[in-house]
Amino acid sequence: MVGDPWDDADLVRRFRESANAAERRSPLNAALSRIVARDRSLATLLGHAPAEQQLPVLLLAAVHHELLADRDHELARWYPNLTPSPASPDDRRLPEVFTSFVHDHSASILKSLATRHVQTNEVGRTALLVAGLGEVTSVLEGRPLAHLDVGTSAGLNLLLDRLRYRFVGDDGATHPLRGSAAGGAAPEIVADVRGRLDLPDRMPTVTARRGLDLHPIDLDDAVNRRWLEACVWPDQADRFARLRAALELARSDPPELVRGDAVDSLADHVEDLQGHGVPLVTTTWVLNYVPTDRRRAFVDTLDQLGSAGDLMWVFAEAPALTQGLPHAPEQQAEHRTAVTRVTWRGGERVVDHVAIAHPHGYWIHADAAS
């Protein structure tokens, strides 16, 4: 439950917890969270965000957003994605420089806090979807796919068949896949694989692609693109670089992005895409934001559609946060990402529990899925 948005002590507590949680994966974000926790004039800024968005990473993203537009500022010296030799997060100058930057940009930061929300457009998740596809020849029978990505935001999952992939096994053997735009402009997604994973030998043909979202992102808007970059933790420079490459690739051949509700609009779009190929519905860390009864309605809608025609659904969601989805019974309390493939063929539904994976696609453990 979200506490009182104006409870200073509660906001301070959240930043302290954020510092502890980020220490290993993002030392800079951990250091910045500690700075905010020690200065209530900074911590209380988060109270200007809607109650459900009062997350420490939102304030850090709002600051990052301003810094990306003001890269010559001294604060950039500490950001690994903005300088090749970043200063240490333990540098004694960081609190003073960070606090000064926030105060100088407070008006713009407050506007971001009030109007934006945390968005993880992680193109590495396409590796999870490719792994989830597996060998789908029994369903496709030579037919192409028509891809519908639900909760698409900027539509980066719709690049699935256009990217380069390298799956690296326990023994060091690699399984490369090259998509239709696999030249130098297409980022390569590398995923470590443990266990036997049924990977496709080649990318499937996708003849239609559409993204569905309540608030789809216009990639022609430079400020929107900068916000997506700002939501990447600055310590993770590799994610920042491949996000930028993916955004440019998406802009070179923009996918169709439409506004609509994940449940109420689902049937219309799947039925519309059926004329282009076998519909493939994908969701990645989206349905945890949907109430349980609406998640069940989402699954019921797919069941109804699958009873009338061939259909695929590949999802990467955390079972503990998405009750009502067809997770394996033994995974119901799992907080890690579970990759699952559901196919409907001749009205019969088959569920395959493919793997447990890193939420950003860094590793895929097929031997942990059952």
MOBEL-V489757 format. One record per pair of residues at least 12 apart in sequence whose ideal C-beta (glycine too) atoms are under 6 Angstrom apart, sorted by the first residue. I is the first residue (numbers start at 1). J is the second residue. Records with the same first field share a line. If there is no record, write none. Layout:
BEGIN
I = J + J
END
This chain:
BEGIN
2 = 51
5 = 47 + 51 + 54
6 = 47
8 = 40 + 44
11 = 43 + 46
12 = 37 + 43
14 = 56
15 = 33 + 36 + 37 + 43 + 56
16 = 37
18 = 33 + 56
19 = 33 + 34
26 = 233 + 235
27 = 89
28 = 89 + 234 + 235
29 = 60 + 233
31 = 89
32 = 60
33 = 56
35 = 95 + 98
46 = 59
48 = 110 + 113 + 114
49 = 113
53 = 117
57 = 118
58 = 118
61 = 230 + 231
62 = 109 + 112 + 113
63 = 102
64 = 230
65 = 112 + 227 + 230
66 = 105 + 108
68 = 226 + 230
74 = 97
75 = 97 + 101
78 = 94
79 = 234
80 = 234 + 235 + 237
81 = 234 + 237 + 240
118 = 231
119 = 153 + 231
121 = 153 + 154 + 156 + 228
122 = 360
123 = 156 + 242 + 246
124 = 189 + 360 + 361
125 = 284 + 361
126 = 157 + 160 + 163
127 = 165 + 189 + 191 + 361
128 = 316 + 339 + 357 + 361
129 = 160 + 282 + 314
130 = 165
131 = 197 + 364
132 = 314 + 339 + 341 + 354
133 = 200
134 = 198
135 = 198 + 200
139 = 343 + 345
140 = 278
143 = 277 + 278
144 = 205 + 207 + 277
145 = 204 + 206 + 277 + 278 + 280
146 = 208 + 273 + 276 + 277 + 279
147 = 206 + 209 + 280
148 = 210 + 269 + 273 + 281
149 = 211 + 282
150 = 212 + 262 + 283
151 = 213 + 283 + 286
152 = 211 + 213
153 = 213 + 217
154 = 217 + 219 + 228
155 = 211 + 255 + 257
156 = 246
157 = 282
158 = 209 + 211 + 255
161 = 179 + 203 + 206
162 = 179 + 180 + 181
163 = 179 + 186 + 189
164 = 178 + 182 + 186 + 188
165 = 177 + 189
166 = 190
167 = 191 + 193 + 199
168 = 192
169 = 193
170 = 194
175 = 199
177 = 203
179 = 203
185 = 249
186 = 249
187 = 242 + 245 + 246
191 = 361 + 364
192 = 363
193 = 364
194 = 365 + 367
195 = 366 + 367
196 = 366
197 = 366
207 = 276 + 277
208 = 273 + 276
209 = 255
210 = 256
211 = 255 + 257
212 = 258 + 260 + 265 + 269
216 = 257 + 259
219 = 250 + 251
225 = 247
263 = 294 + 297 + 298
266 = 301
267 = 301
270 = 305
274 = 309
278 = 310
279 = 311
280 = 312
281 = 313
282 = 314
283 = 315
284 = 316
287 = 317 + 322
288 = 321 + 322
292 = 323 + 324
295 = 324
296 = 324
306 = 344
307 = 347
310 = 345
311 = 344
312 = 343
313 = 342
314 = 341
315 = 340
316 = 337 + 339
318 = 335 + 337
319 = 331 + 332 + 334 + 338
320 = 333 + 334 + 335
326 = 351
328 = 353
336 = 356
337 = 357 + 359
338 = 356
339 = 354 + 355 + 357
340 = 353
341 = 354
353 = 369 + 370
354 = 369
355 = 369
356 = 368 + 369
END
